[in-house]
Amino acid sequence: MAGRDSIGAMSTMDSFADNLNRIARHAAWQVVGMGVLTYFVYHAIYGDRGFIAQSRLQSEIQQAELVLDQVRGERTTLDHRASLLRPGSLDPDMLDERARRLLNYTRPDEVVILQPRGSVALPTTSPETSPVRP
């Protein structure tokens, strides 16, 4: 009878070991699956194309659009000034201003105020808006 108990104990231990191996294999696959899931979730949030990178790119796009609007405004202004110098629509005032600036000519009744390079020029006033002196 003692032999039967040892054989039964061995089969019980084998059964227990088989169950333990099956549970360990199942748990290992779950751990691997959770690792893969964690990897993809992390990169979906923090990766090069993740949610955080997307918000950063959106702010860069907004800043670039602001710069683009500013440059378009400057270009519109320059296009308008260039159109005033075209032969078909030559503006005499614009021509006079450019010629006097390039050739350093002034009229006898004008006063010239020299400023050092790099200093900010004071705004000029046209004769219509300048204050009347007695």
C-alpha positions in Angstrom: 0.0 0.0 0.0 2.9 2.3 0.6 3.9 1.9 -3.0 0.4 3.0 -4.2 0.5 6.1 -2.1 3.8 7.1 -3.6 2.5 6.5 -7.1 -0.6 8.5 -6.4 1.5 11.3 -4.9 3.7 11.3 -7.9 0.7 11.7 -10.3 -0.7 14.5 -8.1 2.6 16.3 -8.2 2.9 15.8 -12.0 -0.7 17.1 -12.4 0.2 20.1 -10.1 3.4 20.8 -12.2 1.4 20.6 -15.4 -1.1 23.0 -14.1 1.6 25.3 -12.9 3.4 25.2 -16.3 0.1 25.9 -18.1 -0.6 28.9 -15.8 2.9 30.2 -16.2 2.7 30.0 -20.0 -0.6 31.8 -20.0 0.7 34.5 -17.6 3.8 34.9 -19.8 1.7 35.6 -22.9 -0.3 38.1 -20.9 2.8 39.9 -19.8 4.1 40.0 -23.4 0.8 41.3 -24.6 0.7 44.0 -21.9 4.3 45.0 -22.8 3.4 45.4 -26.5 0.3 47.3 -25.6 2.3 49.6 -23.3 4.8 50.2 -26.1 2.2 51.3 -28.6 0.3 53.5 -26.1 3.5 55.2 -25.0 4.4 56.0 -28.6 0.9 57.1 -29.4 1.2 59.8 -26.7 4.9 60.7 -26.7 6.2 59.5 -30.0 7.3 61.6 -33.0 3.7 61.5 -34.4 1.9 61.2 -31.0 -0.6 63.5 -29.4 2.0 65.8 -27.8 4.0 66.1 -31.0 0.7 66.9 -32.8 -0.1 69.8 -30.5 3.4 71.1 -30.8 3.2 71.0 -34.6 -0.2 72.8 -34.5 1.4 75.7 -32.5 4.3 75.9 -35.0 1.8 76.0 -37.9 -0.1 78.9 -36.2 3.2 80.8 -35.8 4.1 80.1 -39.4 0.7 81.3 -40.6 1.2 84.6 -38.6 4.6 85.1 -40.2 3.0 84.3 -43.6 0.3 86.9 -43.1 2.9 89.5 -42.2 5.0 88.7 -45.2 2.0 88.9 -47.5 1.1 92.3 -46.1 4.7 93.5 -46.7 4.6 92.1 -50.2 1.2 93.9 -50.9 2.8 97.2 -49.8 5.8 96.6 -52.0 3.7 95.6 -55.0 1.7 98.8 -54.6 4.8 100.9 -54.4 6.3 99.2 -57.4 3.1 99.7 -59.4 3.4 103.5 -58.7 6.8 103.4 -60.5 5.7 101.6 -63.6 5.8 103.7 -66.8 2.0 103.3 -67.4 1.0 104.6 -64.0 4.0 106.7 -62.9 3.2 108.8 -59.9 5.1 112.1 -60.0 5.3 112.4 -56.2 6.8 108.9 -55.9 9.3 109.6 -58.7 10.3 112.9 -57.0 10.7 111.2 -53.6 12.9 108.4 -55.0 15.0 110.7 -57.2 15.7 113.1 -54.4 16.5 110.3 -51.9 18.9 108.5 -54.4 20.6 111.7 -55.6 20.6 113.5 -52.2 18.8 116.5 -53.6 16.7 118.9 -51.5 14.6 121.9 -52.3 15.8 125.4 -51.2 13.0 125.7 -48.7 13.6 122.3 -47.0 15.5 121.6 -43.8 17.7 118.5 -43.6 18.2 116.9 -40.2 21.1 114.4 -40.3 20.8 111.3 -38.0 23.5 108.8 -37.2 23.2 105.4 -38.9 21.0 102.9 -37.1 18.9 105.5 -35.3 15.1 105.5 -35.8 13.8 108.3 -38.1 11.0 110.5 -36.8 7.8 110.2 -38.7 7.4 112.7 -41.5 4.3 114.8 -42.0 2.9 115.9 -45.3 2.2 119.6 -45.9 -1.5 119.0 -45.5 -1.2 117.6 -42.0 1.8 119.7 -40.7 1.0 122.4 -38.2 0.6 125.9 -39.5 3.2 128.3 -38.3 2.6 132.0 -38.1 
